[in-house]
Amino acid sequence: MERTVIASDIGGTHMRAALVDEHGRIIARREVDTPPNAPVDQMLGEIAALLGGVASQAPAPPIGACVAVPGLVNGDAGIVAVAPNVPAFRNLVLTTPLSAALGLPVSIENDASAAALGESRFGAGRGCRHLLHATVGTGIGGGLVIDGRLYRGAKGFAGEIGHIVIDPGGPRCNCGSRGCLEAMVSGVAFAARARRLLAKGQSPVLRELVGYREPTGADLFHAAKAGDHTCEAEIRHGGHLLGLGLGSLVNVLNPEAVTLSGGMLVMGEMFLAPLRESLFSIAYGPASGTSLRLSALGDDAGILGAAAVAFERAETRER
Ligand SMILES: [Zn+2]
């Protein structure tokens, strides 16, 4: 009988859970909307019901569960310190009540850290003992797998690569600093770039595309694809900056692979070519042999990341 775990991915809009086996195969899954502004008890009740619903479909008792949360998570203590998109999760012990409700060990993990372990177990980094993963979407997150295990740091907050400062005079980041990668390259950053171009009248193509509504990061890309060189230059510059950040990390970590996931990857080579070029141009000896790979896990990256953490936690308990 295959061993299974329950994996869950909690976001600001959806909550997902799945029953996953050791090969990363999803045996059953459920998804519900995240209740907006729900109090803590209601959130905990709904998550327990979601996980319990999936557990009831397991042919044999699952060996553990993991909930991936977008925020600062101390996985060893089972505490979510803060999760901006899920306001109920603030200095909250999430694991104890869920373990009690489900009758099995429940762990939690930052979603991008979980995704890193998921890539190394089931995805583009399969077989890599040393891996750097970056999620490039609305924000920028990341995770580190070192010697085959997720690296969490002293309080579990390791991997926040979105807050590497690239330009101290750059735009203000949500974290309070200026010029973080997330403030310069993410979907939110590209939307801000688009607003600036419109305000200065520098992109007629973009203006025609968005009219007078708020532009998004995707609008910047669509204008670039339609032939707007100013928008294309912004996207290429963003790719270049992310490559600088990732290349710097490669020099520190000497990973076998850098894996990328997230909505920004739809920009394709316009974004990735300058990223690859700057990454490998600054990467020193440690980068020899490092490969840059795109995630193939798609929408299931969060679920499979949580599953990977649940299996790692179970293996640790068994040792
Ligand atoms: Zn920041």
py3Dmol code that shows the C-alpha trace and the ligand (Angstrom):
import py3Dmol

protein = """\
ATOM      1  CA  MET A   1       0.000   0.000   0.000  1.00  0.00           C
ATOM      2  CA  GLU A   2       1.371   3.430  -1.002  1.00  0.00           C
ATOM      3  CA  ARG A   3       1.893   5.849   1.849  1.00  0.00           C
ATOM      4  CA  THR A   4      -0.050   9.087   1.516  1.00  0.00           C
ATOM      5  CA  VAL A   5      -0.174  12.542   3.073  1.00  0.00           C
ATOM      6  CA  ILE A   6      -2.719  15.327   3.084  1.00  0.00           C
ATOM      7  CA  ALA A   7      -1.397  18.486   1.455  1.00  0.00           C
ATOM      8  CA  SER A   8      -3.086  21.843   1.627  1.00  0.00           C
ATOM      9  CA  ASP A   9      -2.446  25.222   0.069  1.00  0.00           C
ATOM     10  CA  ILE A  10      -4.190  28.184   1.699  1.00  0.00           C
ATOM     11  CA  GLY A  11      -4.355  31.390  -0.319  1.00  0.00           C
ATOM     12  CA  GLY A  12      -6.166  34.687  -0.068  1.00  0.00           C
ATOM     13  CA  THR A  13      -8.911  33.519  -2.493  1.00  0.00           C
ATOM     14  CA  HIS A  14      -8.855  29.685  -2.538  1.00  0.00           C
ATOM     15  CA  MET A  15      -8.110  26.895  -0.073  1.00  0.00           C
ATOM     16  CA  ARG A  16      -7.068  23.585  -1.618  1.00  0.00           C
ATOM     17  CA  ALA A  17      -6.365  20.174  -0.176  1.00  0.00           C
ATOM     18  CA  ALA A  18      -5.320  16.889  -1.747  1.00  0.00           C
ATOM     19  CA  LEU A  19      -4.362  13.345  -0.895  1.00  0.00           C
ATOM     20  CA  VAL A  20      -0.891  12.748  -2.378  1.00  0.00           C
ATOM     21  CA  ASP A  21       1.237   9.602  -2.588  1.00  0.00           C
ATOM     22  CA  GLU A  22       5.035   9.277  -2.384  1.00  0.00           C
ATOM     23  CA  HIS A  23       5.406   9.661  -6.154  1.00  0.00           C
ATOM     24  CA  GLY A  24       3.604  12.991  -6.087  1.00  0.00           C
ATOM     25  CA  ARG A  25       0.421  11.533  -7.568  1.00  0.00           C
ATOM     26  CA  ILE A  26      -2.753  13.332  -6.509  1.00  0.00           C
ATOM     27  CA  ILE A  27      -5.355  10.744  -5.516  1.00  0.00           C
ATOM     28  CA  ALA A  28      -8.144  13.060  -4.392  1.00  0.00           C
ATOM     29  CA  ARG A  29      -8.594  16.789  -4.150  1.00  0.00           C
ATOM     30  CA  ARG A  30     -10.963  19.465  -2.908  1.00  0.00           C
ATOM     31  CA  GLU A  31     -11.066  23.229  -3.265  1.00  0.00           C
ATOM     32  CA  VAL A  32     -13.191  25.879  -1.568  1.00  0.00           C
ATOM     33  CA  ASP A  33     -13.201  29.676  -1.508  1.00  0.00           C
ATOM     34  CA  THR A  34     -11.315  31.285   1.360  1.00  0.00           C
ATOM     35  CA  PRO A  35     -13.958  32.958   3.524  1.00  0.00           C
ATOM     36  CA  PRO A  36     -13.174  36.680   3.429  1.00  0.00           C
ATOM     37  CA  ASN A  37     -12.402  38.300   6.782  1.00  0.00           C
ATOM     38  CA  ALA A  38     -13.361  35.151   8.669  1.00  0.00           C
ATOM     39  CA  PRO A  39     -12.445  35.046  12.371  1.00  0.00           C
ATOM     40  CA  VAL A  40      -9.772  32.576  13.470  1.00  0.00           C
ATOM     41  CA  ASP A  41     -12.158  29.894  14.785  1.00  0.00           C
ATOM     42  CA  GLN A  42     -14.145  29.828  11.560  1.00  0.00           C
ATOM     43  CA  MET A  43     -10.951  29.613   9.457  1.00  0.00           C
ATOM     44  CA  LEU A  44      -9.635  26.740  11.566  1.00  0.00           C
ATOM     45  CA  GLY A  45     -12.982  24.947  11.345  1.00  0.00           C
ATOM     46  CA  GLU A  46     -13.146  25.294   7.568  1.00  0.00           C
ATOM     47  CA  ILE A  47      -9.551  24.140   7.075  1.00  0.00           C
ATOM     48  CA  ALA A  48     -10.116  21.132   9.351  1.00  0.00           C
ATOM     49  CA  ALA A  49     -13.279  20.238   7.390  1.00  0.00           C
ATOM     50  CA  LEU A  50     -11.412  20.586   4.068  1.00  0.00           C
ATOM     51  CA  LEU A  51      -8.530  18.363   5.203  1.00  0.00           C
ATOM     52  CA  GLY A  52     -10.894  15.896   6.870  1.00  0.00           C
ATOM     53  CA  GLY A  53     -12.931  15.613   3.681  1.00  0.00           C
ATOM     54  CA  VAL A  54      -9.838  14.599   1.732  1.00  0.00           C
ATOM     55  CA  ALA A  55      -8.636  12.259   4.510  1.00  0.00           C
ATOM     56  CA  SER A  56     -11.957  10.401   4.378  1.00  0.00           C
ATOM     57  CA  GLN A  57     -11.148   9.372   0.789  1.00  0.00           C
ATOM     58  CA  ALA A  58      -7.826   7.760   1.742  1.00  0.00           C
ATOM     59  CA  PRO A  59      -7.636   3.975   1.332  1.00  0.00           C
ATOM     60  CA  ALA A  60      -5.389   3.809   4.425  1.00  0.00           C
ATOM     61  CA  PRO A  61      -4.711   6.410   7.137  1.00  0.00           C
ATOM     62  CA  PRO A  62      -2.412   9.201   5.807  1.00  0.00           C
ATOM     63  CA  ILE A  63       0.904   9.496   7.666  1.00  0.00           C
ATOM     64  CA  GLY A  64       0.720  13.270   8.110  1.00  0.00           C
ATOM     65  CA  ALA A  65      -0.485  16.572   6.726  1.00  0.00           C
ATOM     66  CA  CYS A  66       1.025  19.920   5.819  1.00  0.00           C
ATOM     67  CA  VAL A  67      -0.626  23.273   5.245  1.00  0.00           C
ATOM     68  CA  ALA A  68       1.282  25.761   3.059  1.00  0.00           C
ATOM     69  CA  VAL A  69       0.576  29.379   3.977  1.00  0.00           C
ATOM     70  CA  PRO A  70       1.643  32.588   2.212  1.00  0.00           C
ATOM     71  CA  GLY A  71       3.408  34.461   4.977  1.00  0.00           C
ATOM     72  CA  LEU A  72       6.067  34.314   7.654  1.00  0.00           C
ATOM     73  CA  VAL A  73       5.819  30.822   9.093  1.00  0.00           C
ATOM     74  CA  ASN A  74       7.801  29.154  11.859  1.00  0.00           C
ATOM     75  CA  GLY A  75       7.228  25.566  10.800  1.00  0.00           C
ATOM     76  CA  ASP A  76       9.129  24.018  13.709  1.00  0.00           C
ATOM     77  CA  ALA A  77       6.889  25.857  16.210  1.00  0.00           C
ATOM     78  CA  GLY A  78       3.754  25.486  14.058  1.00  0.00           C
ATOM     79  CA  ILE A  79       3.176  29.256  14.160  1.00  0.00           C
ATOM     80  CA  VAL A  80       2.080  31.643  11.422  1.00  0.00           C
ATOM     81  CA  ALA A  81       3.615  34.991  12.427  1.00  0.00           C
ATOM     82  CA  VAL A  82       1.827  37.007   9.746  1.00  0.00           C
ATOM     83  CA  ALA A  83       0.065  36.260   6.454  1.00  0.00           C
ATOM     84  CA  PRO A  84      -0.932  39.502   4.696  1.00  0.00           C
ATOM     85  CA  ASN A  85      -3.574  37.801   2.468  1.00  0.00           C
ATOM     86  CA  VAL A  86      -5.120  35.793   5.318  1.00  0.00           C
ATOM     87  CA  PRO A  87      -5.588  38.378   8.084  1.00  0.00           C
ATOM     88  CA  ALA A  88      -6.936  35.810  10.608  1.00  0.00           C
ATOM     89  CA  PHE A  89      -3.499  34.186  10.670  1.00  0.00           C
ATOM     90  CA  ARG A  90      -1.502  36.391  13.008  1.00  0.00           C
ATOM     91  CA  ASN A  91       0.792  34.938  15.691  1.00  0.00           C
ATOM     92  CA  LEU A  92      -1.383  31.845  15.473  1.00  0.00           C
ATOM     93  CA  VAL A  93      -0.504  28.279  16.417  1.00  0.00           C
ATOM     94  CA  LEU A  94      -2.089  26.453  13.504  1.00  0.00           C
ATOM     95  CA  THR A  95      -0.805  22.929  13.961  1.00  0.00           C
ATOM     96  CA  THR A  96      -2.154  21.967  17.430  1.00  0.00           C
ATOM     97  CA  PRO A  97      -5.884  22.458  16.725  1.00  0.00           C
ATOM     98  CA  LEU A  98      -5.613  20.875  13.253  1.00  0.00           C
ATOM     99  CA  SER A  99      -3.701  17.864  14.590  1.00  0.00           C
ATOM    100  CA  ALA A 100      -6.376  17.409  17.262  1.00  0.00           C
ATOM    101  CA  ALA A 101      -9.199  17.678  14.722  1.00  0.00           C
ATOM    102  CA  LEU A 102      -7.636  15.237  12.245  1.00  0.00           C
ATOM    103  CA  GLY A 103      -5.942  12.834  14.614  1.00  0.00           C
ATOM    104  CA  LEU A 104      -2.652  12.938  12.730  1.00  0.00           C
ATOM    105  CA  PRO A 105       0.522  15.055  12.758  1.00  0.00           C
ATOM    106  CA  VAL A 106      -0.035  18.379  10.959  1.00  0.00           C
ATOM    107  CA  SER A 107       2.797  20.734  10.000  1.00  0.00           C
ATOM    108  CA  ILE A 108       2.760  24.150   8.351  1.00  0.00           C
ATOM    109  CA  GLU A 109       5.212  25.801   5.995  1.00  0.00           C
ATOM    110  CA  ASN A 110       5.675  28.989   4.026  1.00  0.00           C
ATOM    111  CA  ASP A 111       4.227  28.319   0.568  1.00  0.00           C
ATOM    112  CA  ALA A 112       7.350  29.275  -1.411  1.00  0.00           C
ATOM    113  CA  SER A 113       9.608  27.194   0.853  1.00  0.00           C
ATOM    114  CA  ALA A 114       7.250  24.263   0.416  1.00  0.00           C
ATOM    115  CA  ALA A 115       7.314  24.809  -3.357  1.00  0.00           C
ATOM    116  CA  ALA A 116      11.131  24.537  -3.293  1.00  0.00           C
ATOM    117  CA  LEU A 117      10.964  21.137  -1.603  1.00  0.00           C
ATOM    118  CA  GLY A 118       8.169  20.127  -3.986  1.00  0.00           C
ATOM    119  CA  GLU A 119      10.359  20.936  -7.000  1.00  0.00           C
ATOM    120  CA  SER A 120      13.234  18.889  -5.584  1.00  0.00           C
ATOM    121  CA  ARG A 121      10.992  15.848  -4.859  1.00  0.00           C
ATOM    122  CA  PHE A 122       8.449  15.875  -7.655  1.00  0.00           C
ATOM    123  CA  GLY A 123       9.259  18.662 -10.115  1.00  0.00           C
ATOM    124  CA  ALA A 124      11.899  20.318 -12.279  1.00  0.00           C
ATOM    125  CA  GLY A 125      14.562  19.864  -9.594  1.00  0.00           C
ATOM    126  CA  ARG A 126      13.875  16.183  -9.007  1.00  0.00           C
ATOM    127  CA  GLY A 127      17.000  14.473  -7.730  1.00  0.00           C
ATOM    128  CA  CYS A 128      18.777  17.751  -6.835  1.00  0.00           C
ATOM    129  CA  ARG A 129      20.193  17.817  -3.314  1.00  0.00           C
ATOM    130  CA  HIS A 130      20.951  21.544  -3.567  1.00  0.00           C
ATOM    131  CA  LEU A 131      18.301  23.738  -5.094  1.00  0.00           C
ATOM    132  CA  LEU A 132      17.224  27.382  -5.151  1.00  0.00           C
ATOM    133  CA  HIS A 133      13.593  28.014  -6.046  1.00  0.00           C
ATOM    134  CA  ALA A 134      11.994  31.362  -6.884  1.00  0.00           C
ATOM    135  CA  THR A 135       8.277  32.044  -7.321  1.00  0.00           C
ATOM    136  CA  VAL A 136       7.776  35.085  -9.489  1.00  0.00           C
ATOM    137  CA  GLY A 137       4.185  36.263  -9.487  1.00  0.00           C
ATOM    138  CA  THR A 138       2.285  39.068  -7.766  1.00  0.00           C
ATOM    139  CA  GLY A 139       5.193  39.036  -5.315  1.00  0.00           C
ATOM    140  CA  ILE A 140       8.517  37.218  -5.232  1.00  0.00           C
ATOM    141  CA  GLY A 141       9.107  34.305  -2.884  1.00  0.00           C
ATOM    142  CA  GLY A 142      11.717  31.646  -2.629  1.00  0.00           C
ATOM    143  CA  GLY A 143      12.987  28.587  -0.909  1.00  0.00           C
ATOM    144  CA  LEU A 144      16.223  26.707  -0.398  1.00  0.00           C
ATOM    145  CA  VAL A 145      16.841  22.991  -0.395  1.00  0.00           C
ATOM    146  CA  ILE A 146      20.263  22.235   1.050  1.00  0.00           C
ATOM    147  CA  ASP A 147      21.620  18.708   1.236  1.00  0.00           C
ATOM    148  CA  GLY A 148      18.223  17.292   0.336  1.00  0.00           C
ATOM    149  CA  ARG A 149      16.330  19.091   3.096  1.00  0.00           C
ATOM    150  CA  LEU A 150      14.379  22.301   3.259  1.00  0.00           C
ATOM    151  CA  TYR A 151      16.510  25.033   4.824  1.00  0.00           C
ATOM    152  CA  ARG A 152      14.347  27.024   7.243  1.00  0.00           C
ATOM    153  CA  GLY A 153      16.782  29.264   9.141  1.00  0.00           C
ATOM    154  CA  ALA A 154      16.702  30.198  12.828  1.00  0.00           C
ATOM    155  CA  LYS A 155      12.996  31.119  13.030  1.00  0.00           C
ATOM    156  CA  GLY A 156      11.761  29.446   9.870  1.00  0.00           C
ATOM    157  CA  PHE A 157      11.806  32.638   7.813  1.00  0.00           C
ATOM    158  CA  ALA A 158      14.647  31.699   5.407  1.00  0.00           C
ATOM    159  CA  GLY A 159      14.208  32.054   1.663  1.00  0.00           C
ATOM    160  CA  GLU A 160      12.700  35.550   1.469  1.00  0.00           C
ATOM    161  CA  ILE A 161      14.589  36.312  -1.719  1.00  0.00           C
ATOM    162  CA  GLY A 162      12.029  38.938  -2.743  1.00  0.00           C
ATOM    163  CA  HIS A 163      13.557  41.249  -0.152  1.00  0.00           C
ATOM    164  CA  ILE A 164      17.094  41.291  -1.481  1.00  0.00           C
ATOM    165  CA  VAL A 165      17.804  44.987  -2.050  1.00  0.00           C
ATOM    166  CA  ILE A 166      18.869  45.615  -5.640  1.00  0.00           C
ATOM    167  CA  ASP A 167      18.580  49.425  -5.660  1.00  0.00           C
ATOM    168  CA  PRO A 168      18.628  51.361  -2.360  1.00  0.00           C
ATOM    169  CA  GLY A 169      17.102  54.342  -4.179  1.00  0.00           C
ATOM    170  CA  GLY A 170      14.372  52.224  -5.765  1.00  0.00           C
ATOM    171  CA  PRO A 171      10.650  52.117  -5.042  1.00  0.00           C
ATOM    172  CA  ARG A 172       9.341  51.402  -1.544  1.00  0.00           C
ATOM    173  CA  CYS A 173       8.619  47.719  -0.823  1.00  0.00           C
ATOM    174  CA  ASN A 174       5.778  46.323   1.332  1.00  0.00           C
ATOM    175  CA  CYS A 175       8.432  45.281   3.846  1.00  0.00           C
ATOM    176  CA  GLY A 176       9.477  48.907   4.410  1.00  0.00           C
ATOM    177  CA  SER A 177      12.803  48.835   2.550  1.00  0.00           C
ATOM    178  CA  ARG A 178      13.492  50.432  -0.806  1.00  0.00           C
ATOM    179  CA  GLY A 179      14.438  48.698  -4.034  1.00  0.00           C
ATOM    180  CA  CYS A 180      13.800  45.080  -2.998  1.00  0.00           C
ATOM    181  CA  LEU A 181      13.509  42.602  -5.881  1.00  0.00           C
ATOM    182  CA  GLU A 182       9.785  42.339  -5.133  1.00  0.00           C
ATOM    183  CA  ALA A 183       9.406  46.110  -5.443  1.00  0.00           C
ATOM    184  CA  MET A 184      11.213  46.099  -8.802  1.00  0.00           C
ATOM    185  CA  VAL A 185      10.373  42.921 -10.707  1.00  0.00           C
ATOM    186  CA  SER A 186       7.093  41.351  -9.435  1.00  0.00           C
ATOM    187  CA  GLY A 187       3.596  41.654 -10.925  1.00  0.00           C
ATOM    188  CA  VAL A 188       2.900  44.481  -8.481  1.00  0.00           C
ATOM    189  CA  ALA A 189       6.156  46.213  -9.484  1.00  0.00           C
ATOM    190  CA  PHE A 190       5.361  45.908 -13.205  1.00  0.00           C
ATOM    191  CA  ALA A 191       1.900  47.362 -12.597  1.00  0.00           C
ATOM    192  CA  ALA A 192       3.586  50.332 -10.875  1.00  0.00           C
ATOM    193  CA  ARG A 193       5.959  50.668 -13.870  1.00  0.00           C
ATOM    194  CA  ALA A 194       2.953  50.699 -16.196  1.00  0.00           C
ATOM    195  CA  ARG A 195       1.297  53.449 -14.102  1.00  0.00           C
ATOM    196  CA  ARG A 196       4.450  55.554 -14.310  1.00  0.00           C
ATOM    197  CA  LEU A 197       4.738  55.150 -18.078  1.00  0.00           C
ATOM    198  CA  LEU A 198       1.100  56.192 -18.478  1.00  0.00           C
ATOM    199  CA  ALA A 199       1.483  59.182 -16.171  1.00  0.00           C
ATOM    200  CA  LYS A 200       4.446  60.399 -18.216  1.00  0.00           C
ATOM    201  CA  GLY A 201       2.695  59.689 -21.524  1.00  0.00           C
ATOM    202  CA  GLN A 202       5.570  57.447 -22.555  1.00  0.00           C
ATOM    203  CA  SER A 203       3.593  54.560 -24.013  1.00  0.00           C
ATOM    204  CA  PRO A 204       0.738  55.271 -26.445  1.00  0.00           C
ATOM    205  CA  VAL A 205       0.315  51.508 -27.011  1.00  0.00           C
ATOM    206  CA  LEU A 206      -0.202  50.919 -23.292  1.00  0.00           C
ATOM    207  CA  ARG A 207      -2.628  53.849 -23.096  1.00  0.00           C
ATOM    208  CA  GLU A 208      -4.691  52.447 -25.937  1.00  0.00           C
ATOM    209  CA  LEU A 209      -4.671  49.017 -24.288  1.00  0.00           C
ATOM    210  CA  VAL A 210      -5.831  50.072 -20.816  1.00  0.00           C
ATOM    211  CA  GLY A 211      -7.779  53.241 -21.547  1.00  0.00           C
ATOM    212  CA  TYR A 212      -8.254  54.909 -18.171  1.00  0.00           C
ATOM    213  CA  ARG A 213      -8.523  51.867 -15.949  1.00  0.00           C
ATOM    214  CA  GLU A 214      -5.738  50.813 -13.553  1.00  0.00           C
ATOM    215  CA  PRO A 215      -2.970  49.014 -15.477  1.00  0.00           C
ATOM    216  CA  THR A 216      -1.680  45.601 -14.402  1.00  0.00           C
ATOM    217  CA  GLY A 217       1.677  43.925 -14.848  1.00  0.00           C
ATOM    218  CA  ALA A 218       0.091  41.811 -17.598  1.00  0.00           C
ATOM    219  CA  ASP A 219      -0.828  45.024 -19.487  1.00  0.00           C
ATOM    220  CA  LEU A 220       2.852  45.980 -19.578  1.00  0.00           C
ATOM    221  CA  PHE A 221       3.600  42.621 -21.209  1.00  0.00           C
ATOM    222  CA  HIS A 222       0.717  42.838 -23.678  1.00  0.00           C
ATOM    223  CA  ALA A 223       1.834  46.307 -24.766  1.00  0.00           C
ATOM    224  CA  ALA A 224       5.380  45.002 -25.198  1.00  0.00           C
ATOM    225  CA  LYS A 225       4.115  42.100 -27.296  1.00  0.00           C
ATOM    226  CA  ALA A 226       2.163  44.583 -29.407  1.00  0.00           C
ATOM    227  CA  GLY A 227       5.470  46.236 -30.283  1.00  0.00           C
ATOM    228  CA  ASP A 228       5.928  48.900 -27.602  1.00  0.00           C
ATOM    229  CA  HIS A 229       9.688  49.154 -27.122  1.00  0.00           C
ATOM    230  CA  THR A 230       9.476  51.160 -23.883  1.00  0.00           C
ATOM    231  CA  CYS A 231       7.349  48.453 -22.234  1.00  0.00           C
ATOM    232  CA  GLU A 232       9.589  45.723 -23.619  1.00  0.00           C
ATOM    233  CA  ALA A 233      12.651  47.498 -22.196  1.00  0.00           C
ATOM    234  CA  GLU A 234      10.986  47.579 -18.759  1.00  0.00           C
ATOM    235  CA  ILE A 235      10.329  43.832 -18.857  1.00  0.00           C
ATOM    236  CA  ARG A 236      13.837  43.051 -20.061  1.00  0.00           C
ATOM    237  CA  HIS A 237      15.259  45.263 -17.307  1.00  0.00           C
ATOM    238  CA  GLY A 238      13.136  43.387 -14.756  1.00  0.00           C
ATOM    239  CA  GLY A 239      14.482  40.059 -15.995  1.00  0.00           C
ATOM    240  CA  HIS A 240      18.012  41.461 -15.817  1.00  0.00           C
ATOM    241  CA  LEU A 241      17.503  42.558 -12.183  1.00  0.00           C
ATOM    242  CA  LEU A 242      16.049  39.216 -11.104  1.00  0.00           C
ATOM    243  CA  GLY A 243      19.027  37.510 -12.750  1.00  0.00           C
ATOM    244  CA  LEU A 244      21.352  39.687 -10.659  1.00  0.00           C
ATOM    245  CA  GLY A 245      19.579  38.642  -7.466  1.00  0.00           C
ATOM    246  CA  LEU A 246      19.492  34.957  -8.332  1.00  0.00           C
ATOM    247  CA  GLY A 247      23.084  34.980  -9.626  1.00  0.00           C
ATOM    248  CA  SER A 248      24.251  36.484  -6.336  1.00  0.00           C
ATOM    249  CA  LEU A 249      22.503  33.669  -4.469  1.00  0.00           C
ATOM    250  CA  VAL A 250      24.015  31.075  -6.787  1.00  0.00           C
ATOM    251  CA  ASN A 251      27.442  32.411  -5.869  1.00  0.00           C
ATOM    252  CA  VAL A 252      26.634  31.892  -2.190  1.00  0.00           C
ATOM    253  CA  LEU A 253      24.857  28.540  -2.402  1.00  0.00           C
ATOM    254  CA  ASN A 254      26.335  26.673  -5.398  1.00  0.00           C
ATOM    255  CA  PRO A 255      23.033  24.872  -6.153  1.00  0.00           C
ATOM    256  CA  GLU A 256      22.661  22.194  -8.827  1.00  0.00           C
ATOM    257  CA  ALA A 257      19.584  23.947 -10.173  1.00  0.00           C
ATOM    258  CA  VAL A 258      17.625  27.167  -9.939  1.00  0.00           C
ATOM    259  CA  THR A 259      13.929  26.497 -10.509  1.00  0.00           C
ATOM    260  CA  LEU A 260      11.358  29.154 -11.358  1.00  0.00           C
ATOM    261  CA  SER A 261       7.580  29.182 -11.062  1.00  0.00           C
ATOM    262  CA  GLY A 262       4.850  31.808 -11.042  1.00  0.00           C
ATOM    263  CA  GLY A 263       2.624  33.882 -13.269  1.00  0.00           C
ATOM    264  CA  MET A 264       5.407  36.144 -14.571  1.00  0.00           C
ATOM    265  CA  LEU A 265       6.870  33.254 -16.534  1.00  0.00           C
ATOM    266  CA  VAL A 266       4.161  33.725 -19.199  1.00  0.00           C
ATOM    267  CA  MET A 267       6.366  36.614 -20.382  1.00  0.00           C
ATOM    268  CA  GLY A 268       8.622  33.928 -21.822  1.00  0.00           C
ATOM    269  CA  GLU A 269      11.960  34.755 -23.389  1.00  0.00           C
ATOM    270  CA  MET A 270      11.352  38.507 -23.272  1.00  0.00           C
ATOM    271  CA  PHE A 271      11.780  38.146 -19.491  1.00  0.00           C
ATOM    272  CA  LEU A 272      13.841  34.955 -19.261  1.00  0.00           C
ATOM    273  CA  ALA A 273      16.598  35.701 -21.803  1.00  0.00           C
ATOM    274  CA  PRO A 274      17.921  38.777 -19.928  1.00  0.00           C
ATOM    275  CA  LEU A 275      17.399  36.921 -16.628  1.00  0.00           C
ATOM    276  CA  ARG A 276      19.516  33.985 -17.802  1.00  0.00           C
ATOM    277  CA  GLU A 277      22.144  36.291 -19.253  1.00  0.00           C
ATOM    278  CA  SER A 278      22.641  38.388 -16.111  1.00  0.00           C
ATOM    279  CA  LEU A 279      22.434  35.357 -13.803  1.00  0.00           C
ATOM    280  CA  PHE A 280      25.228  33.516 -15.553  1.00  0.00           C
ATOM    281  CA  SER A 281      27.252  36.666 -16.289  1.00  0.00           C
ATOM    282  CA  ILE A 282      27.694  37.437 -12.588  1.00  0.00           C
ATOM    283  CA  ALA A 283      27.748  33.860 -11.326  1.00  0.00           C
ATOM    284  CA  TYR A 284      31.309  33.001 -10.482  1.00  0.00           C
ATOM    285  CA  GLY A 285      32.944  29.550 -10.269  1.00  0.00           C
ATOM    286  CA  PRO A 286      30.169  28.209  -7.988  1.00  0.00           C
ATOM    287  CA  ALA A 287      27.696  28.527 -10.881  1.00  0.00           C
ATOM    288  CA  SER A 288      29.502  26.063 -13.110  1.00  0.00           C
ATOM    289  CA  GLY A 289      27.025  23.288 -13.733  1.00  0.00           C
ATOM    290  CA  THR A 290      24.059  25.139 -12.236  1.00  0.00           C
ATOM    291  CA  SER A 291      21.042  24.894 -14.514  1.00  0.00           C
ATOM    292  CA  LEU A 292      18.044  27.211 -14.735  1.00  0.00           C
ATOM    293  CA  ARG A 293      14.783  25.264 -15.049  1.00  0.00           C
ATOM    294  CA  LEU A 294      11.106  26.149 -15.275  1.00  0.00           C
ATOM    295  CA  SER A 295       8.621  24.414 -12.984  1.00  0.00           C
ATOM    296  CA  ALA A 296       6.331  21.941 -14.690  1.00  0.00           C
ATOM    297  CA  LEU A 297       4.043  21.477 -11.677  1.00  0.00           C
ATOM    298  CA  GLY A 298       1.721  24.317 -12.712  1.00  0.00           C
ATOM    299  CA  ASP A 299      -1.304  24.856 -10.502  1.00  0.00           C
ATOM    300  CA  ASP A 300      -0.342  21.878  -8.346  1.00  0.00           C
ATOM    301  CA  ALA A 301       3.009  23.374  -7.256  1.00  0.00           C
ATOM    302  CA  GLY A 302       1.537  24.536  -3.935  1.00  0.00           C
ATOM    303  CA  ILE A 303      -0.158  21.229  -3.152  1.00  0.00           C
ATOM    304  CA  LEU A 304       2.863  19.130  -4.115  1.00  0.00           C
ATOM    305  CA  GLY A 305       5.128  21.440  -2.117  1.00  0.00           C
ATOM    306  CA  ALA A 306       3.001  20.901   0.982  1.00  0.00           C
ATOM    307  CA  ALA A 307       3.014  17.143   0.282  1.00  0.00           C
ATOM    308  CA  ALA A 308       6.812  17.142   0.079  1.00  0.00           C
ATOM    309  CA  VAL A 309       7.022  18.872   3.470  1.00  0.00           C
ATOM    310  CA  ALA A 310       4.542  16.411   5.016  1.00  0.00           C
ATOM    311  CA  PHE A 311       6.673  13.476   3.789  1.00  0.00           C
ATOM    312  CA  GLU A 312       9.891  15.136   5.026  1.00  0.00           C
ATOM    313  CA  ARG A 313       8.341  15.713   8.465  1.00  0.00           C
ATOM    314  CA  ALA A 314       7.166  12.079   8.612  1.00  0.00           C
ATOM    315  CA  GLU A 315      10.627  10.827   7.681  1.00  0.00           C
ATOM    316  CA  THR A 316      12.145  12.993  10.424  1.00  0.00           C
ATOM    317  CA  ARG A 317       9.738  11.497  12.993  1.00  0.00           C
ATOM    318  CA  GLU A 318      10.671   7.991  11.870  1.00  0.00           C
ATOM    319  CA  ARG A 319      14.410   8.523  12.285  1.00  0.00           C
TER     320      ARG A 319
END
"""
ligand_1 = """\
1
ZN
Zn 11.091 44.174 0.659
"""
view = py3Dmol.view(width=600, height=400)
view.addModel(protein, "pdb")
view.setStyle({"model": 0}, {"cartoon": {"style": "trace"}})
view.addModel(ligand_1, "xyz")
view.setStyle({"model": 1}, {"stick": {}})
view.zoomTo()
view.show()
